[in-house]
Amino acid sequence: MMEGKKSGWIERLLELRDNWKGKEDKVESYVDGGENEGCDEEGCEVEYDDEEDEDFGEISVDKETFSSLLRHVSWSDTKLFSQLAFLCNMAYVIPDMKTGDLKRYYGLDFVTSSLEKKAEAEAIKDKVEQDSTRSVAIPSGPSSSSEIRADSSEQISRLRSSAAYEIAASAASYVQSRAKDLTDDGTLLHDEDDKQIEENENGSSRIYKSEMAACVAASTMTAVVAAGEEQKEKAAKDLQSLHSSPCEWFVCDDSSIYTRCFVIQGTNVIVHRGIYEAAKGIYDQFMPEIKQHLSRHGDRAKLQFTGHSLGGSLALLVNLMLLTRKEVKPSALLPVVTFGSPFVFCGGQKILDQLGLDENHVQCVMMHRDIVPRAFSCNYPNYVAQVLKRLNSTFRFHPCLNKNKLLYSPMGKIFILQPDEKSSPPHPLLPQGTALYTLNNTNSSLTKSALRAFLNSPHPIETLSDPTAYGSEGTILRDHDSSNYLKAVNEVIRQHMRLVVRKARKQRNQLWPLLTSRSPHAWSHTYNTEDRPEMTKKLLTGV
């Protein structure tokens, strides 16, 4: 029965090939825009123990061993993650966001957003169209007619460049619609207009499109192989234009510490080469705000990048692009913090080493059962690896896939967030209870093996094969939703506060009898005065 499901899943994936044939091309480097043959063979430096076991559900590291590698996250880091998780949550509701919320809860000042930039670009577009109309209506001479037609064609081509992105969006929509074929009953919600009003952790209401988040999470694993190079290239130019952003974002300032924070919404952009093109587009849009902040505050200026889901991956790429292009000093960049984001580098740790950065520069927070961070970094069985190579020729020479049976290797410092068991079942490798952990000594072979076991449990294929994983009530959304990341981090904070209060009460109860009892000196003083009446008279009368 299980073998039948496997073959059916392979056949459905193969159907995508018939609809999205892309030409074989060189894969552009993520960070510096150069071209190479996929990933450098030397780039995949993450070595795992060779395993021929096809059972992806087997755990090679037991709970006791894994727990011994965990360390509780500091109070200061937990509070920072709470603030950034709040901002990532707000990125999904920028049109309804009240800038006063940023000021009231965290003392932050709203700067701008992708929506404001689009509005400005739209105004410029209207002006260009008006100027173009005037030029056509008032010809200046016999030879101006052809020139006007050429200018108009150029302007129309430029102004309608969003058509390229429409093609890419259609490709992504197709992948999402086909994702339902991965389940037996075909359940996948498509009604993006169905909005659910929720109460966020800080008490302000927000509109959340749960189906949109579900589609983003569910399609992440298939999107990497579905789109051909032709669709990616058509999308590339428009992804970099001012009036078209691959995802929404906003910028805010913490003037008390001279920090400007760039928050990127999770998105469903085409991954691999497409995500690099998207990052270049966002990079260009961010640069005016970056230069303004650096000019205003000089050496004191700091830049913070964060994002949820693929928004976090984009935040990391933009951050590294600033370094490789030498636009900012390394000291001006705070660690990138991602929430539930997929890894997008083959041998990412080597990139950090080449840039002189340690693992703390990239801080990846992942929910204990979130499928998205696992999607590209799990151990793919041989039959799945073969399917990937047949669907996309670039994977045939993919060093991570060939050497380690994964697409992209983990990088940076890993933080594991486990919510209350009422929200989501505990992970089999983690201790019971709500907590935020980090893995100790991530460069050791034991920790690497333990992390690999964690990323394969539960395995994404196992999750996708479960019909209950889909929809607004499914496990995919439950463990990937940005609002649930915020709730889980804040529950860790509340748990810590309750512990502090209990400890303070216990200390107070222990000290109270001592504080209210009479001092031994007073007892001695009373005894002496009672035995010596003349001393009592002298003390009372002064005589």
Secondary structure as UniProt FT lines:
FT   HELIX           2..19
FT   STRAND          27..28
FT   TURN            30..32
FT   STRAND          35..36
FT   TURN            41..43
FT   TURN            56..57
FT   HELIX           63..68
FT   STRAND          70..72
FT   HELIX           75..90
FT   HELIX           91..96
FT   HELIX           99..106
FT   STRAND          109..113
FT   HELIX           114..137
FT   TURN            142..143
FT   HELIX           144..159
FT   TURN            160..161
FT   HELIX           162..179
FT   HELIX           180..182
FT   TURN            192..193
FT   STRAND          196..199
FT   TURN            201..202
FT   STRAND          205..208
FT   HELIX           210..226
FT   HELIX           229..239
FT   TURN            242..243
FT   STRAND          249..254
FT   HELIX           255..257
FT   STRAND          259..264
FT   HELIX           273..297
FT   HELIX           298..300
FT   STRAND          302..308
FT   HELIX           310..324
FT   TURN            325..326
FT   HELIX           330..332
FT   STRAND          336..339
FT   TURN            346..347
FT   HELIX           348..354
FT   TURN            355..356
FT   HELIX           359..361
FT   STRAND          362..367
FT   TURN            368..369
FT   HELIX           372..375
FT   TURN            376..377
FT   HELIX           382..391
FT   HELIX           393..397
FT   HELIX           399..404
FT   STRAND          413..418
FT   TURN            421..423
FT   TURN            428..429
FT   STRAND          435..439
FT   TURN            442..443
FT   HELIX           445..455
FT   TURN            456..458
FT   HELIX           460..464
FT   HELIX           467..469
FT   TURN            472..473
FT   HELIX           475..480
FT   HELIX           482..516
FT   HELIX           520..531
FT   HELIX           533..541
//
